[in-house]
Amino acid sequence: MSGNREWIESLRPCSRDFKINNGSIIKAEAIGEVRVKAFNGFEWIDPILRNVLDVPTLKVNLFSISPIVEKGLKMSFNKFGCRVFDANGNCCATAVKRGKLFEMQFKIESGSFLAGGQKQFGLKEWHQRLAHQNFQQVRSVLKRFNINFKDNEDELYILFRRKTTSFSVL
């Protein structure tokens, strides 16, 4: 389910009500497909999510387990995240556990398609997330995995520039 209609292709009218976890009812207005890039643990692949419901009132995207299992796919969960496996046992999608939610590792051309929303982080945030690796290494990793980020190099130079002090010899 998504509240971002512009992501949904082949949109068809649909009128369905759903009860969500907090007991409230949400209404789907349309159904269609979303082309995503999904991280399978090693690389970004290009699946198409079918039967994605357009729910204009949603603030975050929701990925339902029931349709996945009904299609014969398997899911494996642990304390760090989850993996979705196809009928051949190949991992076709992953999720990272954040608090009590599992964020699917999907992205589309206009940004990240994550259960937690879409925010583009700056190089400083990625530096902190990736165990304070040097900025060149962080930039290299993000580019290798096609992760969009704000490359605020000028800002970082000023922030992390070290001042040198001269010492006189006695």
Secondary structure, 3 states (H helix, E strand, C coil): CECCHHHCEEEEEEEEEEECCCCCEEEEEEEEEEECEEECCCCEECCEEEEEEECCCCCCCCCCHHHHHHCCCEEEECCCEEEEECCCCCEEEEEEEECCEEEECEEECCEEEECCECCCCEHHHHHHHCCCCCHHHHHHHHHHCCCCCECCHHHHHHHHCCCCCCCCCC
